[in-house]
Amino acid sequence: MIKRLLYLLFLISLWMGGIALRTVIVGAISTLFIVYFIIPLVFHYSPALQRHIVFLNFLNVPKGVDYNSPEREDLPGTRNFYLETDKNVKVGVWHILPELLISSAPNEESADHVAWYEKSLNDERPVILYLHGNTSSRATAHRIELYKVLRKMDYHVVAFDYRGYADSSPVQPNELGVVHDAKVVYRYLQERIGSSPLFVWGHSLGTGVSTHAVGDLCLEGNQPTALVLESPFNNIKDEIKFHPLSSIFRKMPKFEWLFLKPLASSGIDFSSDTHIAHVKAPVLILHAEDDLVVPYTLGQKLYETAQRVRPASAPPVKFVGFPAKHGYAHKYICRAPELPEILRKFFYEAVNQRI
């Protein structure tokens, strides 16, 4: 690839005139030096940069969201609140009511507003704890699209932003931190849902968070009713290795040493293929064949690993793939017409296994 680039630049320089040849070659060599030497070394020796690249929490779109007014994001019947998950750490949370409860919700100025919302979690409707992927916030359009599908199915949806995202505390996230945030929100819900089923749903990077968190909770004997993994990877190293942005570096000598080996020591491991061995709840994996961000094969690898490493007595793991012709890619499985029926059947079976 480098030889082709130099040859192309040589041809361009001839077209521009011989005088420009030296300038073009020096510029090309400088660019290659920066791309293939400086950037990899800076990444390798900078844990902060590694965390920024993995979490992308600085990419906060859409801009100008008023998280206290979720109705402006077309989510009426939604309560915004904050939970303290750690010392000096608070996370922003939305509790999105099932569609049939929206008209019953008290006004925000009402004295029983908070108590009413919390009590509604104990109405035996399923509660979905949603853990989003990297970039942006709980107000991102494709996430709101999923919330609407789930609330139309008469489910409560609770979505939050990890530390370092959106209106949560501006703390640089690492794996243990965001997993801890997830477990605190989970326990908050568990204390309030009574006999309502509690499902954990992770998307993209959120599948790494949710598999780690649920694995820990299961080891404590505190498992949810089920776990849903949308567009998951098997581990963060494979995800980075096969991500489109790493394609220009992938064939470099020492690629693994430069880009993959330093991750664990920087607080970024996300080994879902290890944590899933501890998940004692039913698992549903959803993946689109045309997903370029997290390749379909990584979801399949996680599924195959789960079948192999979980005890024979563990509840089943189900894999549902969506053909590339539908164009759901990484974010839009929520648009699949068959998704509600897939979820109803899976959730029904998961609840019955719990009884």
ChimeraX attribute file (.defattr): number of C-alpha atoms within 10 A of each C-alpha:
attribute: neighborCount
match mode: 1-to-1
recipient: residues
	/A:1	7
	/A:2	10
	/A:3	8
	/A:4	9
	/A:5	12
	/A:6	16
	/A:7	13
	/A:8	11
	/A:9	17
	/A:10	19
	/A:11	13
	/A:12	15
	/A:13	18
	/A:14	12
	/A:15	11
	/A:16	12
	/A:17	10
	/A:18	12
	/A:19	10
	/A:20	14
	/A:21	18
	/A:22	12
	/A:23	11
	/A:24	17
	/A:25	16
	/A:26	11
	/A:27	13
	/A:28	17
	/A:29	13
	/A:30	11
	/A:31	13
	/A:32	15
	/A:33	12
	/A:34	13
	/A:35	14
	/A:36	13
	/A:37	11
	/A:38	13
	/A:39	12
	/A:40	18
	/A:41	14
	/A:42	13
	/A:43	18
	/A:44	18
	/A:45	14
	/A:46	13
	/A:47	18
	/A:48	14
	/A:49	15
	/A:50	22
	/A:51	20
	/A:52	16
	/A:53	14
	/A:54	17
	/A:55	22
	/A:56	18
	/A:57	24
	/A:58	16
	/A:59	15
	/A:60	18
	/A:61	16
	/A:62	12
	/A:63	11
	/A:64	7
	/A:65	17
	/A:66	12
	/A:67	20
	/A:68	15
	/A:69	14
	/A:70	19
	/A:71	13
	/A:72	11
	/A:73	14
	/A:74	12
	/A:75	18
	/A:76	16
	/A:77	22
	/A:78	24
	/A:79	23
	/A:80	18
	/A:81	15
	/A:82	15
	/A:83	16
	/A:84	15
	/A:85	19
	/A:86	13
	/A:87	6
	/A:88	9
	/A:89	18
	/A:90	22
	/A:91	25
	/A:92	23
	/A:93	23
	/A:94	21
	/A:95	22
	/A:96	27
	/A:97	30
	/A:98	24
	/A:99	18
	/A:100	13
	/A:101	15
	/A:102	15
	/A:103	10
	/A:104	10
	/A:105	17
	/A:106	15
	/A:107	10
	/A:108	13
	/A:109	8
	/A:110	10
	/A:111	10
	/A:112	12
	/A:113	14
	/A:114	15
	/A:115	9
	/A:116	14
	/A:117	18
	/A:118	16
	/A:119	12
	/A:120	17
	/A:121	26
	/A:122	19
	/A:123	14
	/A:124	15
	/A:125	18
	/A:126	24
	/A:127	29
	/A:128	25
	/A:129	25
	/A:130	25
	/A:131	27
	/A:132	25
	/A:133	26
	/A:134	21
	/A:135	19
	/A:136	21
	/A:137	26
	/A:138	27
	/A:139	24
	/A:140	17
	/A:141	15
	/A:142	14
	/A:143	19
	/A:144	17
	/A:145	16
	/A:146	18
	/A:147	25
	/A:148	20
	/A:149	17
	/A:150	24
	/A:151	20
	/A:152	15
	/A:153	18
	/A:154	17
	/A:155	24
	/A:156	27
	/A:157	24
	/A:158	24
	/A:159	25
	/A:160	28
	/A:161	28
	/A:162	34
	/A:163	25
	/A:164	22
	/A:165	26
	/A:166	26
	/A:167	22
	/A:168	20
	/A:169	18
	/A:170	17
	/A:171	14
	/A:172	17
	/A:173	23
	/A:174	22
	/A:175	19
	/A:176	16
	/A:177	19
	/A:178	22
	/A:179	23
	/A:180	19
	/A:181	24
	/A:182	27
	/A:183	19
	/A:184	18
	/A:185	19
	/A:186	20
	/A:187	12
	/A:188	12
	/A:189	19
	/A:190	19
	/A:191	11
	/A:192	14
	/A:193	20
	/A:194	14
	/A:195	13
	/A:196	17
	/A:197	24
	/A:198	26
	/A:199	23
	/A:200	25
	/A:201	23
	/A:202	23
	/A:203	24
	/A:204	23
	/A:205	24
	/A:206	24
	/A:207	29
	/A:208	28
	/A:209	28
	/A:210	31
	/A:211	30
	/A:212	27
	/A:213	25
	/A:214	27
	/A:215	23
	/A:216	19
	/A:217	19
	/A:218	15
	/A:219	12
	/A:220	9
	/A:221	10
	/A:222	14
	/A:223	22
	/A:224	22
	/A:225	22
	/A:226	25
	/A:227	28
	/A:228	27
	/A:229	24
	/A:230	26
	/A:231	29
	/A:232	32
	/A:233	32
	/A:234	27
	/A:235	22
	/A:236	21
	/A:237	20
	/A:238	15
	/A:239	19
	/A:240	19
	/A:241	17
	/A:242	18
	/A:243	15
	/A:244	14
	/A:245	11
	/A:246	14
	/A:247	12
	/A:248	11
	/A:249	17
	/A:250	17
	/A:251	10
	/A:252	12
	/A:253	9
	/A:254	12
	/A:255	15
	/A:256	15
	/A:257	12
	/A:258	19
	/A:259	21
	/A:260	19
	/A:261	14
	/A:262	19
	/A:263	22
	/A:264	15
	/A:265	9
	/A:266	17
	/A:267	17
	/A:268	21
	/A:269	20
	/A:270	26
	/A:271	20
	/A:272	23
	/A:273	21
	/A:274	19
	/A:275	22
	/A:276	27
	/A:277	18
	/A:278	21
	/A:279	27
	/A:280	25
	/A:281	23
	/A:282	24
	/A:283	25
	/A:284	21
	/A:285	21
	/A:286	22
	/A:287	29
	/A:288	26
	/A:289	21
	/A:290	18
	/A:291	19
	/A:292	13
	/A:293	18
	/A:294	26
	/A:295	23
	/A:296	22
	/A:297	16
	/A:298	19
	/A:299	26
	/A:300	20
	/A:301	16
	/A:302	22
	/A:303	22
	/A:304	15
	/A:305	17
	/A:306	24
	/A:307	17
	/A:308	11
	/A:309	14
	/A:310	19
	/A:311	13
	/A:312	9
	/A:313	7
	/A:314	14
	/A:315	17
	/A:316	16
	/A:317	17
	/A:318	15
	/A:319	16
	/A:320	15
	/A:321	15
	/A:322	18
	/A:323	13
	/A:324	12
	/A:325	10
	/A:326	14
	/A:327	17
	/A:328	19
	/A:329	22
	/A:330	21
	/A:331	22
	/A:332	16
	/A:333	22
	/A:334	20
	/A:335	16
	/A:336	12
	/A:337	9
	/A:338	10
	/A:339	15
	/A:340	16
	/A:341	11
	/A:342	13
	/A:343	15
	/A:344	12
	/A:345	10
	/A:346	17
	/A:347	22
	/A:348	11
	/A:349	13
	/A:350	22
	/A:351	17
	/A:352	9
	/A:353	12
	/A:354	13
	/A:355	5
